[in-house]
Amino acid sequence: MARIVTITDIAAPELDVYARLTQAQLRNRLEPEKGLFIAESVKAIQVALGAGCEPVSLLMEQRHLQGQGAALAERCGDVPVYTGPREVLRALTGYTVNRGILCAMRRPAPRRPEDILAGAERLAVLEGIVDTTNMGAIFRSAAALGMDGVLLSPTCCDPLSRRSVRVSMGTVLQVPWAVLDDWPEAALALLHDRGFATVALALDRRALDIDDPVLAALPKIAAVLGTEGDGLSAAAVAACDYTARIPMSNGVDSLNVAAAGAVAFWQLRRR
């Protein structure tokens, strides 16, 4: 049974996870087994629990104790449920808590790129994605449109940041992901060695259209998308097997990387 704890002091150390730990401290790179992440919203928390993530504590508005948070708290077992009115939670976290519920959870064990490649046919590969909203949106599209996994360059933001988890609706905990080393040449060579055709999404007049039959015929595809603004680096494009572009109209030169990813995932999906 959940333990209800009414917040009387927002400076209490047990609340640090929601208010005073940086993303780097939550991630705990030196001791990954001690790392935490924050799931926000009932949907994201439910998906995380379904993926086997272990809850540490809950933070919710008082009004949810008898509402949508009650069943969630019961499902989380004997963990503390810190509660107070909306203005107290806002003072604690520094932002309005989306739908009034947060859950601190233990980070799942990191995967290796080789784990993601095994048995996969469609992958998303991300270079330098630093906006957590874009990261979450890409994962949501990857889950919905049949990507088997996501691989990240070392310069990408953490998929388990609070906003990324929320925007993804928890799918960052459903779609397996890993961080690639030695980006880009050795990392993309690893994919090539495992039978993947790497397709760079880039603005290049020599690129194939995304719906080109040549791409549709490839048995194993890794769609490679680049950072917001600048797109893929020249080194990454050069290391890929193909370059593809999404045809644009009305003088628009490109789409936001999350939107471009959704289009590419749909077009390059299994047939």
C-alpha positions in Angstrom: 0.0 0.0 0.0 1.3 3.5 -0.9 2.5 5.7 1.9 0.9 9.2 1.6 3.3 12.0 2.7 2.0 15.6 2.8 4.7 18.0 1.8 5.4 20.5 4.7 8.9 21.5 3.6 9.9 21.8 -0.1 13.6 21.8 1.0 13.3 18.3 2.4 16.2 16.1 1.0 13.9 13.3 -0.1 12.3 15.7 -2.6 15.7 16.5 -4.2 15.0 14.1 -7.1 12.0 16.3 -8.2 13.6 19.7 -7.6 17.4 19.9 -7.1 19.1 17.1 -9.0 20.4 18.0 -12.5 19.8 15.7 -15.4 23.4 14.6 -15.2 23.0 13.8 -11.5 19.8 11.8 -12.2 21.6 9.9 -14.9 24.5 9.1 -12.7 27.0 8.1 -15.4 29.6 7.0 -12.9 27.2 4.5 -11.3 24.5 3.8 -13.9 22.8 1.2 -11.6 21.9 4.1 -9.2 20.5 6.3 -12.0 17.0 7.7 -11.9 14.6 9.3 -14.3 11.3 11.2 -14.0 8.2 10.0 -15.7 5.5 12.6 -16.1 1.7 12.0 -16.7 -0.3 8.9 -16.0 0.2 7.5 -19.4 4.0 7.7 -19.4 4.1 6.3 -15.9 1.9 3.4 -16.9 4.0 2.6 -19.9 7.2 2.7 -17.8 5.7 0.3 -15.2 4.6 -1.9 -18.1 8.2 -1.9 -19.3 9.4 -3.2 -16.0 10.8 0.1 -14.5 11.0 0.2 -10.8 9.2 3.2 -9.1 11.0 5.0 -6.2 8.4 7.6 -5.3 5.4 9.5 -6.6 4.7 13.2 -6.5 1.1 14.3 -7.1 -1.5 17.0 -6.4 -3.8 16.2 -3.6 -6.8 16.2 -5.9 -5.4 13.1 -7.6 -5.2 11.0 -4.4 -8.9 10.1 -4.9 -8.8 10.4 -8.7 -6.6 9.1 -11.5 -3.6 8.8 -9.2 -5.2 6.4 -6.7 -4.9 3.3 -8.9 -1.4 4.4 -10.0 -0.3 4.7 -6.4 -1.7 1.3 -5.7 0.1 -0.2 -8.6 3.4 1.3 -7.5 3.2 -0.6 -4.2 4.9 0.5 -0.9 6.6 3.7 -2.2 6.1 7.2 -0.7 3.5 9.4 -2.4 4.5 13.0 -1.8 1.5 15.3 -2.1 0.3 18.9 -1.8 -1.7 21.5 -3.7 -0.7 22.6 -7.2 1.0 25.8 -6.0 3.3 23.7 -3.6 4.2 21.3 -6.4 5.0 24.3 -8.7 7.1 25.9 -6.0 9.0 22.6 -5.5 9.7 21.7 -9.2 9.7 25.2 -10.8 7.1 24.3 -13.4 3.5 23.3 -13.6 3.4 19.5 -13.3 1.7 18.0 -16.4 -1.6 16.5 -15.3 -0.4 16.7 -11.7 1.6 13.5 -11.3 5.4 12.6 -11.5 7.1 9.4 -10.7 10.8 8.9 -9.9 12.0 5.6 -11.3 15.2 3.6 -11.6 16.8 3.8 -15.0 16.8 0.5 -16.9 20.2 -1.1 -17.6 21.8 0.4 -20.7 21.8 -1.6 -23.8 24.7 -2.1 -26.3 24.4 -1.2 -30.0 24.8 -4.9 -30.8 21.8 -5.7 -28.7 19.7 -3.3 -30.8 21.0 -4.7 -34.1 20.2 -8.3 -33.4 17.1 -9.2 -35.2 16.3 -5.7 -36.3 15.3 -4.6 -39.9 14.4 -0.9 -39.4 16.4 1.5 -37.3 16.5 5.2 -36.6 20.0 6.6 -36.1 20.2 10.1 -34.6 23.2 12.5 -34.7 23.4 15.4 -32.2 19.7 15.7 -31.4 19.8 18.0 -28.4 16.2 19.2 -28.0 14.3 16.9 -25.6 11.0 17.6 -27.2 12.3 16.5 -30.6 13.8 13.4 -29.0 10.5 12.4 -27.5 8.6 13.0 -30.7 11.1 11.0 -32.7 10.7 8.0 -30.3 6.9 8.3 -30.5 7.0 8.1 -34.3 9.6 5.3 -34.2 7.2 3.3 -31.9 4.1 4.0 -34.0 5.7 3.4 -37.4 7.5 0.2 -36.8 11.2 1.1 -36.1 12.9 -1.8 -34.3 15.3 0.5 -32.3 17.0 3.8 -32.1 20.8 4.4 -32.0 22.2 7.7 -30.8 25.5 9.5 -31.4 27.3 10.4 -28.2 26.2 14.1 -28.6 22.5 13.4 -28.4 20.5 14.4 -25.3 19.3 11.8 -22.9 16.1 10.0 -24.1 15.1 9.6 -20.4 15.0 13.3 -19.6 11.7 14.3 -18.1 10.4 16.2 -21.2 11.5 13.5 -23.6 9.7 10.8 -21.6 6.5 12.9 -21.5 6.5 13.9 -25.1 7.2 10.3 -26.2 4.2 9.2 -24.1 6.6 6.7 -22.5 7.7 5.1 -25.8 11.3 5.8 -24.9 10.8 2.8 -22.6 9.3 0.6 -25.3 11.6 1.2 -28.2 15.1 -0.2 -27.4 17.9 2.3 -27.8 21.7 2.5 -27.3 24.5 5.0 -27.7 27.0 4.4 -30.5 30.8 4.9 -30.0 33.3 6.2 -32.5 30.8 8.4 -34.4 30.3 8.5 -37.4 32.7 6.3 -39.4 33.1 3.3 -37.2 29.6 3.5 -35.9 28.0 3.4 -39.3 30.5 0.8 -40.5 29.1 -1.4 -37.7 25.6 -1.1 -39.2 27.0 -1.9 -42.6 28.7 -5.0 -41.3 25.4 -6.1 -39.9 23.7 -5.8 -43.3 22.1 -2.4 -42.9 21.9 0.1 -45.7 22.4 3.5 -44.1 20.2 6.2 -45.6 21.2 9.8 -44.7 18.3 12.3 -44.6 19.9 15.4 -46.0 19.4 18.4 -48.2 21.3 17.4 -51.3 20.2 17.9 -54.9 21.8 14.6 -55.8 19.8 12.7 -53.2 17.2 10.1 -54.0 13.6 11.0 -53.2 12.5 9.2 -50.1 9.9 7.2 -52.1 12.5 6.0 -54.6 12.0 2.2 -55.4 15.7 1.7 -54.8 15.2 2.5 -51.1 11.9 0.5 -50.9 13.7 -2.6 -52.1 16.4 -2.6 -49.3 15.9 -5.4 -46.8 17.5 -3.7 -43.8 17.5 0.1 -43.4 18.9 2.5 -40.9 17.5 6.0 -41.4 20.1 8.6 -40.2 18.8 12.0 -39.1 20.8 15.0 -38.0 20.8 17.7 -35.4 18.3 20.5 -35.3 19.2 23.4 -37.6 22.4 22.2 -39.3 21.2 18.6 -40.1 23.6 15.8 -40.6 27.4 16.5 -40.6 29.2 16.1 -43.8 31.2 13.2 -42.3 28.0 11.3 -41.4 26.5 11.8 -44.9 29.8 10.6 -46.5 29.8 7.5 -44.4 26.2 6.5 -45.4 25.3 4.3 -48.3 22.5 6.5 -49.6 21.3 10.0 -49.3 17.6 10.7 -49.4 15.4 13.8 -49.2 11.8 14.5 -48.7 10.4 16.5 -51.6 9.2 20.0 -50.5 6.6 22.4 -51.9 5.9 26.1 -51.7 9.5 27.1 -51.2 9.9 25.3 -47.9 13.4 23.8 -47.7 13.0 21.3 -44.9 10.9 19.9 -42.1 11.6 19.8 -38.4 13.7 16.8 -37.6 10.9 15.1 -35.7 8.5 15.6 -38.6 11.1 14.5 -41.1 11.7 11.4 -39.0 8.0 10.5 -39.0 7.8 10.8 -42.8 11.0 8.7 -43.3 9.9 6.0 -40.9 6.6 5.7 -42.7 8.1 5.6 -46.2 10.9 3.2 -45.3 8.7 0.9 -43.2 8.5 -2.8 -43.8 6.2 -3.7 -46.7 
